């Protein structure tokens, strides 16, 4: 077994576990903010681990370059999407503000 095969053998299952736990969190967590957390952080880490496991098998840097782009755009878009969805849900009143530890929103609370 080569070093590339060993790296792939470790990173691919680790990435799959992160993705599976993120999907389980989306199903099991009780509220929107917890589900957003489960949908972004473990999924992003899982995808990066999978891309890191696939890269050694690509054979050349030019074949692995698109994997870097996929990872970069995932890191760029996942937090922005979660922030946008969370902010929209907050403004729509879907989130129970009593469960928030800190509420730094500039909006005034309406009784």
Number of C-alpha atoms within 10 A of each C-alpha: 5 7 9 15 14 12 16 21 13 14 20 19 15 18 23 17 16 21 24 15 17 24 17 14 18 19 12 12 14 10 13 17 19 13 19 21 18 23 21 23 18 20 23 21 20 24 22 22 24 23 21 21 23 20 21 18 14 14 11 10 11 9 12 17 12 13 19 14 11 14 18 12 11 17 17 11 12 17 16 12 13 18 14 12 15 18 14 13 15 16 12 9 10 12 17 12 12 8 9 10 7 8 11 7 10 6 8 6 8 4 3
